[in-house]
Every structure is written in C-alpha cells, then in structure tokens.
C-alpha cells in the first residue's frame, strides 16, 4: 500500500508513546484515525480531543466503520499486542495491510531524509535535542520521538515544508531494521532486551546490521570505543564523538552555579560557548551528538547556540520537579544499569556536597535476572538506595527473581531498604530528603506529582 492510497489508519495499541506520535502524524494529514488501547491514560484522552477515535475494549464492533475497508485502511500495531488479540485477528482474516510502527517509520525514511538515533540509552534525549535544533533553525523537521518534549508538550513535530524527519531508532524487537537512515547516531550498545536477542553477540550483531541500512553517501556518527563493528555502505562517512575526544567533542567545560557551558569541537566548524538549557552533565555528550547531525545538515553556529540554550528536556529524563537549597527532587526513566550509573554520576557531579537518595523500581523480570549484579553496582554509587517490587510490564513472574537479588548485592555499608511501591507517599511524608531521584521505566512515576507536593509542603 502506498501512502497516497491510505484514507484511514487504525492503531492496535494507540496509547503507546511512539504509536501516538504516528497516529497524530496521520491525523494532521487529514486522515481518519482510530485505535484500541488496553487502558485510558492522559495521552489517550489527549488523542481523543484531537479527533482520534479510541476505545478500550477488545471488540471488533467498536472499530470505526471508516477503518473497515481493507482497500484504504492501514493497520498499525505494536509488538506488545498478543497475536490472539480479537481486533488484530479480524484485520488479518480480512487481508488488511498490517504494519508495525517501525515499518511505517521506515516508509517515511524512504520519502524523507531520516536523521535516526539508535542506542541502548541516550537516544530519546539526543533525538529530541536534535529535533529541537532542527525545528528552530532555518531547516525545520518532522520528528517522531520516544518521549514528550518539554519544548513542545508532545512527542512529535510536523512540518509541511521540511524534507527532514528525526526518528528514535528502537532496537527492541529489531524494529530499527525497518529504517533507511540518511544519517544516524549510535549512542551506546550495552546489551539489553536479552529476552529478545538471547546473547550479547546477537545484540551487537543487530547494531552492525543497522549500520548497513544507512543510505549510500549518508553519515554515521558513533560514540567512540563502542563494542561493536560497523559495516557501512560505500560512500557513508563515519565520525566518532564523545565528551572529551573524537571528531566531535567538548573542550573548556565549565560547570558552576547550576550552569554548564562548553566549546563544541567539530570538523565542520568549532562553536564556542554552548550553554545547556537543561544543565545536566550527560547532556554535554548528548548535545555533541545532536549538534553533530544538525551541523552536518546545515545548522549555523548561532542556531546551534540558540537551540541548545532553549532546549528544555524530555518528560521523565532528568525531569526536575523541585530544585532549591532545601530539596532537589527529580524523575528519570533510567532502567538499565549503565543509565542508572550515568544518573548517579551526573547528580553527584552537580551536587557534590549533598546526600543523594534513589528510589528505584526494577523494570522486567528478565532484565532483573540478567543484570541484577550490574544494577547493584550502579545503584551503589548513590548515598542511599530504596527499592520497590519489580514492574512486570509484558512479563509473567520468574521463579527466584525478585528485587532481593539487587538488594542483597548492594555494596556493603550503603544505606538501603525495600518498600512496597504503594507506600512511597507515606515514606515521603516521614522522611526529609535532600536530593531525591525516582528511577525506572515502570509506573512508580505516577506518584511523582504527589511526592513533589509533599516535599513542597515541608519548605
């Protein structure tokens, strides 16, 4: 099915952060858009306000009539939806065109210049940063992001004049293999999703194959010293980056009084005095990668400076709720050991003389089973560790796998405790935290607004 033939699009799993961005793209293009999701949320309510027809029961009769014509309807589904889903079965039986979200994005990279951001971690922040740089420049862009941009209050940007599309390239379920990037960044390749890949070697091979998909005469910007081999097509230029070395890097870094300023060193043009609008140390490195792709496509030095200074961040990515001398409170999506370590190091770098406490909700039984020692090592870089039960997401419990595996392997002498997730508000009332961060990709974040109110009431 060609994009020009589509009149209606139906999403099975419409409420996901990535799915909703694509749903909004088609709705803004004037198509009829409908969908199913298991549970109502703030995001699905917003989609409904925008004219997207969503229901929450697995019922073929609730599918809008405009979405029941196989000749003009594209069906998009998320891998999290089981094959036994009644609506998905209906579409299969009646020979509808059915694609994963990643396939749809892959089609867009064939008709636009795709700027794609891959990596175990860092891809959401870096892609959102690049999208902001491009959008506020003379180039503009479309963007499909894995988080809600605080600059735009949404997870997508739509442009009727730009040929660029910024995409978060997700390695889960090998989704990024559908893409055909014009240029790509790879931020990290620390093994993850071993329930899908099985082995570290298979995970790294998946990234190697991804580099083959970059279009001839395109560009790969890859973090220096990654444990993977790229295999790019003829004509693809390869650059390396990191915080302190590589083709793109930072020099003259100044971290003081809550601000971060540095010089951007580049083979295209050095740019002095880049100030971070979201002054978190990890954003030095994220910013280098984002600026590299923006600059390679024609962003000017002044546009880079302005874009980085006005970048406001992503919901749940170093998302500060309170920041003062009495309390610092933030939420972060970190759910992989390397992300947690980076979070700990960044917070200790910003607040070297304050006590930093983490409340962490492990995400997935398989990830806990595979990395509990690494989780314990990373969490031990905080001053105090509070753990809740595992958030299962799509998984069933695994015998012998619980939060205790992490708890028992925390470094000796570290302050630690385990609590039930539902008691987190009571704990916040009882304790007077200095610097507190809530980490994880589960649903503990639902308590963050109420936690912030409790902490504010103590000031």
N, C-alpha and C positions, 0 to 999 in steps of 0.2 A: 504494500500500500504506500503510495506517495503522499507526502504531507499535504499536497494540494487537493487530494481526494477526500480528506478527512473532514467530516461535518460535526461529529460528536466524539468525545473521548470519555471513557469510563475507567475509574481508578478503583481497583480492588486493594484496599489499604490506603485510603486517601489521606489519612491524618498524619502520616509519617512526615518528618521534616523535609526529606528530599522529594517525596512524592508530591507534597503540597505545592512545592515550587513549580513543578512541571504542570500541575493542574492549573495553577494561576497563569502560567505562560499561555496555555491553550485558551483559557477563559478570556484573557486580554486580547487574544487574536480573534475573538468573536465567536468561538465555537461553543456548542452545548457541552457542558462538563458535569458529570455526575460521579458518584462513588459510594463505596461502602467503607466503614471503619468499625472496629470492634467496640470502641468506647468514645463517647463525646469528650472533647477537650476544648481548651481555649482556642487552639488552632483550627479545629473543625468548625467551631462556632463562627470564627472569622471568615473561613472559606464560604460558609453558608450565606453570610452577609454580602459576600462578593458575587453571589449568584450561582455558586456551585451547589448542586443538589446532592446532599449526603444523607444516608440513613445508617442505622446501627444494628439492624437485624439481618441475618443471613437469609435473604428472601428474594427470589428471582422476581416476584411480583412488584417489588419496590424499585426495581431498575427503571429509570425514566424511559418512556416509550421511544424518545429520540435516540436512545442508546441501544436499541434492539434491532437496528438494521446493520447486518454484517457487512454490507457493501460500503457503508460510510462511517462506521464506528471503529475506532481504535481502542483496544482494551489494554490498560497498563496495570501490571501487578507487581507487588513486592515479594521477594523470596521468602519473607516471613509468613506469607499466607500458605496454609496447607493445601496440598493437591486435592483434598477431599472437599474443599470449600464449594458450597452449592452453586454460587453465582459463577465462580470460575469454571466449574463443570458445565454449566449451561452454555457459556461462551465457547468452550472447547467443542462441545457436542454440535454446536451450530456454526462451526468453522469461521469464527471471528478472527481477525488479525489480533494476536495477543503478544505483547512485548513486555519485557522487564523495563523498569525505569531507565536502566543503563543503556538499553538498546535505543530508546528514544533519544537520550543524550548523544549516543553515538551517531545517530542520524543527523543531529544538529551540528556535530563536528565535521560532517561531510559537506555542509552547506554554509558554515561559518568558519572563522579562524578560531580554533579551540585553544584556549590557554588553560591547561589542565594541571591540577595539583594533586600529586599522589604521595603516600607515605603512611606509615603506621600511626604517627601522630604529628600534629602541626598543620595538617592540610586544611582544616576548617579555618583556623585563624589566618593562615597565609593566603588562601584563596579569597577570603573576604577582604583582606587588606588590599590585594591586587585589584579586586573588583572596584573597591572604593577609589584607588589610584586612577584606574582607567576611566571610571564613570565621571569623576570630577575634572578630568583632563579634556583636551580637545578631541580625544579619540572615542570616548564613551564605550559602553559594552553592554551585552546581556550577561547575566550571571545566574548560575544555579548552585546554591551554597548548602552546606551541611549544618548551618546554624543560623540563628536570627541576628542579622547585622543591626547593631545599635544605631548606626547612622541612618538606616532606612526603615527599621522596625519590621523587616521582612527577610525572607531567605532567598529572594530573587530580585534581579534588576532587569527591566525590559527596556530595550531601545529600538526605535523604528529606523535609526539611521546608522547604527554601528554594525560592522561585519564581525566583531569580536564576541566570543562567548567564553566566560570564565566558568570552569567546571571543577568541582571537587571530585577527584577520581578515586572511587572507593574500591579497595581491594577485596572487601567481603564478597564471598561467592564469585570471585574473579570478575566482578562487574566491570572493572576498568578495561577489560579486554575488548569491550564493545566500542571503545573510544578510538578516534583517529586524530590525536592532538596535532596542532600546528606547532605549539611549543609546550613543554612540560617542565615542572619542578618535581623532584623527588626529595622529600624532606628527611625520610628515615625508613629503615627496613628492619626494625626489631621484630622478630617473629610474633605473630598474633593470629587469632582465628584458626588455631590448630585443630579445632573440631571440623573445619572445612578442609584445611590443607594437609593435615596429618603430620608433616615434618617441617622442620626449619628449611631444609633444602628445597622442598616443594614451594614454600612461601617465597624464597628468594628467586626461584625459577620463574614464578609468576610475575615478579617485577622485571626480570630480564626480558620476558616476552613482551611486557608492556612497552619497554623502550623500543622494540621493533616496530611498534604501531605509530610512532611519531613520523609524520609525513616527510618525504624527501625535501631537503633544503630547510627543514624546521630546526628547532633548538631543544636541547636537553640541558637544564640547569640542575645539577645533582649535588647533594650535600657531600662534602669532602669526606673520604675514608669510610664510605658505607660498605657493608659486607655483601656486595652484590656485583655482578658483572653486567654491564650494559651491552646491547648488541644493536646499535642504531643503523638505520638505512644510510645509503650513500648520500652525502651532502648534508647530513644532520650535524650541526655544530654542537659540541659538548663543552660546557663550562662547569667549574666547581665553585661552591660557596661554603662559607661557614662564618662564625662570628669573628674569628681572628686571622683566617688565611683562606686562600683560594682566589680565583679570578674576580669574584665579588666578595668583599668582606668589609668589616668596620675598622676604623682607626680613631684614635683620640676620643675614646668613650668617656663620657662624663656623667656619673650617677650621683646626684646630690639634691637635697631638699625636695624629694619627690619628683624630680625630672630626670629624663635620660636624653642626652644629646650625643651624636657621634658623626663622624665623616664617613660617607659611603664611597668606597673604593671600587672602581669599575673599569673594565677595558673599553667601555664606550665613553664615559666622562665621569670624573670624580665629582661628588656633590658634597660640599661642606655643610656642617651644622644641621643635620637631620634631627628634628625633635620628635619624640614619640608622643602621640596624643594619648595612648594608653601606655604609661611608663612602667612596663614590666620587663625585666631583663631578657626573657625568652623572645620578646618582640624585637630585639635587636636582630637576632638571626632570622626570625620570620620576615621582618621588614626587608632584610637584604635580599631574600629570595623573591619577595613580592615586587620590590623595586627593580630587580634584575629583569623580570619579564616585562614589566611596564616600560622600562627604559629601552629595552631591545625592540619594542614596538613603537617607540617614538615619543614617550612621555618626556617632557622637558624637565630640567633641573628644578625650576620653580614649581612645576606641577607636582613633582616628587616631594618637595619640601612641604607644600601646602597639604597634599594628600596624607602624608604621614602625620602631620601635626593635627589634622582634623579627624583622623581615624579614631572611632570611639569604642571599637571592640565588638565582641560577639557575646550574646547571652550565654552564660554558663562557661565562658572561657575567661578565667581571671576576672570574674564579674564582681567587682567591689560593691557591697551594699552599704557599708559604713567604713569611713576612713578618717579617724581623728586620733588625738593623743590618748584617749581612754580606751577606745575599742577600734579594732580593724576586723571587719567581717566580710568574707567573700565566698563565692561558689565557683567551683571549677569542675569541668567534665572529665578530668583525668581519670582513666580507668585501666591504664596499662602501667606496669612498673616504671618504665622509662619516663612516662608523662608525670607520674607521681614524684619521681626523683627530681625532675625539672621544676615542678611546682615547689617542692621543698627548698631547692637551691635558690630559686628566684625570690621566695619570701624571706629567706634568711639573708639574702643579699640586700633586699630593700629594708628589712627590719632586723639588723644585726644584733641589737641590744634588747629585743623583746621576745617574750615567750610565745612560740607559735604552736598551736594545737590543731590537730586534724581530726575530723570525723569522717571516716571512710566507709562507704557501702560497696563491698565487692560486687562485681557485675559478671554473672555467669558462673555456673559450677565448673564447667570445663576450663575456663580461664584461671579460676582459683586453683584447681587441681594441677594445671600445667605450670603455674608461675607463683605458687604461694611463697616460696623462698625469696624470689625476687621482689614480691610485694613487701615482705617483711623487711628486707634490706632497704628498700626505698623509703618506706614509712618511718624507719628508724632514724632518718635524717631530720624528722620533726622533733620538737621538745616533748610533746605528749601525743599519744595515739589513742583514739576512741574508735572502736569498730562496731558495726551493726551486722545483722544477718545478711546473707548473700541475696542479691536481686536476681531471680532466675531468668527473667525475660522469656525467651522461647524454649527454655530447657526444663527437663524433669530433674529432680534431685539425684545426686550420685552418692551412693553409699560411702561413708567415710570422709566426704568432702563438706567442710563447713568453715566458717570464719576462724574457728580454733586453729586451723592449720597455719594461718597467718599470725594469729595472736601468739602462739607458742614459739614462733621463730623470730619474734621481735628481739632486738639486741638487749642483752641483759642490762638491767638498771633503768631502762626507759619507762617513764610513767605511762601506764596503759590500762584500759578497761574495755569490756564488751557490754553493749546495751542493746535493747530491742529498739528498732527504728522508731516505733510509736512513742517511745519515752524521751525522744530527743528534745521536745519542747520543755518538759519538766527539768531535764538536765540543764538547759539554757537558763531557766529561772533560778536554779540552785547555784550555778557557778558564775563567776565573774571573769570571763575570758579576756585575754589581752589581744592576741591576734588569733582569729579562728577561721579555719577554712573547711568547707564541706566539699568532699571529693567524691566523684563517682558518676557513672552514666545511668544509674537507676532512677528510682523515684524519691530518694531522700531529698532532692532539690525542691519537692513540693512543700517542704516545711520551712524553706529558707525565708520567705516573706514574714512568716510569724516569728521566726527566730530573730530576724532583724528588728522587729517591733519590740520584742522582749529586751534585747540589748539596748535599744534606744531609750527605753523607759528607765534604764539604770543610770543614764547620764545626767 
